[in-house]
Amino acid sequence: MHALPSTDSKEKSRYRYVVDCAGARLHVYARSIATVLRVDGEIDASNAEYLGAEIRRFARIKSPLILDFRHLDFLAVDGFRTLLVLNHEHERARLHCSVIPGPALRPLLRLVPNHGLTVVDSIPEALQMMQDALGTRRNFLAGLARLRQPRQGPCLARTARDVG
């Protein structure tokens, strides 16, 4: 991994660091509920696995991922295959991952309609989807916790006289 400082002052404030992936760049930014990975440049047979390995590093954090491909110039079939494999790995690990397509990814999504990717239009939409899922999960777990609380009734209440 080669972490490069961002040269653009606007980008420097938005992304923590940039990973050079031999023709593609991975811009990394941690949000409150997800890690945003913006990919730009070109993904082909020469760097698809390398980029996949870098994305896997961030998946190990177990934080939801947002893969932003809006600034990607070129995506070869090898890169698309790597994306599908990553998505399958994330599903098995129960790690939420949203994909924001761009002009390089959209034609491949049309060719493979049953790709299984969670496709969204923007980072705010992906964050809202994750926030909604977290809220639903919290409500579900709170309901389970209420069901598991022991009931205090006359049969279950014990006094000091009963114990001693």
C-alpha positions as CSV (number, residue, x, y, z in Angstrom):
1,M,0.0,0.0,0.0
2,H,1.3,3.4,-0.9
3,A,-0.6,6.2,1.0
4,L,-0.2,9.5,-0.7
5,P,-1.0,12.9,0.6
6,S,-3.9,14.5,-1.2
7,T,-2.8,17.4,-3.3
8,D,-6.1,19.2,-3.7
9,S,-6.9,21.2,-0.5
10,K,-10.7,20.5,-0.9
11,E,-9.9,16.7,-1.1
12,K,-7.5,16.9,1.8
13,S,-10.3,18.0,4.1
14,R,-12.6,15.3,2.9
15,Y,-10.4,12.2,2.6
16,R,-8.0,10.9,5.3
17,Y,-5.6,9.4,2.8
18,V,-5.3,8.1,-0.7
19,V,-4.1,4.6,-1.6
20,D,-2.3,4.2,-5.0
21,C,-3.4,0.9,-6.6
22,A,-1.4,1.0,-9.8
23,G,-3.7,3.0,-12.0
24,A,-6.6,3.4,-9.6
25,R,-6.7,5.5,-6.5
26,L,-8.7,4.6,-3.3
27,H,-9.7,7.7,-1.3
28,V,-10.6,6.7,2.2
29,Y,-12.9,8.7,4.5
30,A,-14.4,7.4,7.8
31,R,-18.0,8.7,8.5
32,S,-19.8,8.1,11.7
33,I,-21.6,4.9,10.6
34,A,-19.6,3.8,7.6
35,T,-16.3,4.0,5.8
36,V,-16.5,5.7,2.4
37,L,-14.0,4.4,-0.3
38,R,-14.0,6.5,-3.4
39,V,-12.3,4.9,-6.4
40,D,-11.0,6.8,-9.4
41,G,-8.7,6.1,-12.3
42,E,-8.9,2.8,-14.1
43,I,-9.4,-0.8,-13.0
44,D,-8.3,-3.5,-15.3
45,A,-6.6,-7.0,-15.1
46,S,-3.4,-5.4,-13.9
47,N,-4.8,-3.9,-10.7
48,A,-8.2,-5.4,-10.0
49,E,-6.9,-7.9,-7.4
50,Y,-4.7,-5.3,-5.8
51,L,-7.6,-2.9,-5.4
52,G,-9.7,-5.8,-4.1
53,A,-7.1,-6.6,-1.4
54,E,-7.1,-2.9,-0.3
55,I,-10.9,-2.9,0.0
56,R,-10.7,-6.1,2.0
57,R,-8.4,-4.4,4.5
58,F,-11.2,-1.9,5.3
59,A,-13.8,-4.6,5.4
60,R,-11.8,-6.1,8.3
61,I,-12.9,-3.1,10.4
62,K,-16.4,-4.5,10.3
63,S,-17.9,-1.1,9.6
64,P,-20.4,-0.7,6.8
65,L,-18.7,0.3,3.5
66,I,-19.7,2.7,0.8
67,L,-17.9,2.1,-2.5
68,D,-18.1,5.2,-4.6
69,F,-17.3,4.6,-8.3
70,R,-18.7,7.9,-9.7
71,H,-15.2,9.2,-10.5
72,L,-13.9,6.0,-12.1
73,D,-12.7,6.4,-15.7
74,F,-12.6,2.7,-16.8
75,L,-13.7,-0.6,-15.4
76,A,-12.8,-3.8,-17.1
77,V,-14.6,-7.1,-16.6
78,D,-11.8,-8.2,-14.2
79,G,-12.6,-5.3,-12.0
80,F,-16.3,-6.0,-12.1
81,R,-15.7,-9.6,-11.2
82,T,-13.6,-8.5,-8.2
83,L,-16.4,-6.2,-7.1
84,L,-18.9,-9.1,-7.3
85,V,-16.5,-11.4,-5.3
86,L,-16.1,-8.7,-2.7
87,N,-19.9,-8.2,-2.5
88,H,-20.3,-12.0,-1.9
89,E,-17.6,-11.9,0.8
90,H,-19.3,-9.0,2.5
91,E,-22.7,-10.7,2.4
92,R,-21.2,-13.8,4.0
93,A,-19.6,-11.7,6.7
94,R,-22.9,-9.8,7.2
95,L,-21.1,-6.6,6.4
96,H,-23.3,-4.0,4.7
97,C,-21.8,-2.5,1.5
98,S,-23.4,0.0,-0.8
99,V,-22.2,0.8,-4.3
100,I,-22.5,4.2,-6.0
101,P,-22.1,3.5,-9.7
102,G,-20.7,5.9,-12.2
103,P,-20.4,6.0,-16.0
104,A,-17.7,3.2,-16.0
105,L,-19.8,0.8,-13.9
106,R,-23.4,1.4,-15.2
107,P,-23.0,-0.6,-18.5
108,L,-21.8,-3.7,-16.7
109,L,-24.7,-3.4,-14.2
110,R,-27.1,-3.4,-17.2
111,L,-25.4,-6.5,-18.7
112,V,-25.6,-8.4,-15.5
113,P,-29.0,-7.6,-14.0
114,N,-28.8,-10.1,-11.1
115,H,-25.5,-8.8,-9.8
116,G,-26.6,-8.7,-6.1
117,L,-25.0,-5.3,-5.4
118,T,-26.8,-2.8,-3.2
119,V,-26.8,0.2,-5.6
120,V,-27.5,3.7,-4.4
121,D,-27.3,7.1,-6.1
122,S,-25.3,9.0,-3.4
123,I,-23.4,8.9,-0.2
124,P,-26.2,10.6,1.7
125,E,-28.7,7.9,0.4
126,A,-26.3,5.1,1.5
127,L,-25.8,6.7,4.9
128,Q,-29.6,7.1,5.3
129,M,-30.2,3.4,4.3
130,M,-27.6,2.3,6.9
131,Q,-29.1,4.6,9.6
132,D,-32.6,3.2,8.9
133,A,-31.3,-0.4,9.1
134,L,-29.5,0.4,12.4
135,G,-32.7,1.9,13.8
136,T,-34.7,-1.1,12.8
137,R,-32.2,-3.4,14.4
138,R,-32.1,-1.4,17.6
139,N,-35.9,-1.5,17.9
140,F,-35.9,-5.2,17.3
141,L,-33.3,-5.8,19.9
142,A,-35.0,-3.5,22.4
143,G,-38.2,-5.6,21.9
144,L,-36.3,-8.8,22.5
145,A,-34.8,-7.3,25.7
146,R,-38.3,-6.4,27.0
147,L,-39.5,-9.9,26.3
148,R,-36.6,-11.4,28.3
149,Q,-37.1,-9.3,31.4
150,P,-38.3,-11.5,34.3
151,R,-41.8,-10.9,35.4
152,Q,-42.2,-10.1,39.1
153,G,-45.4,-11.7,40.3
154,P,-46.6,-13.1,43.5
155,C,-45.3,-16.6,42.6
156,L,-41.8,-15.3,41.7
157,A,-41.2,-12.8,44.4
158,R,-39.1,-14.2,47.2
159,T,-38.8,-12.7,50.7
160,A,-36.0,-12.9,53.1
161,R,-38.1,-15.3,55.2
162,D,-38.2,-17.7,52.2
163,V,-34.5,-17.7,51.6
164,G,-33.4,-18.2,55.2
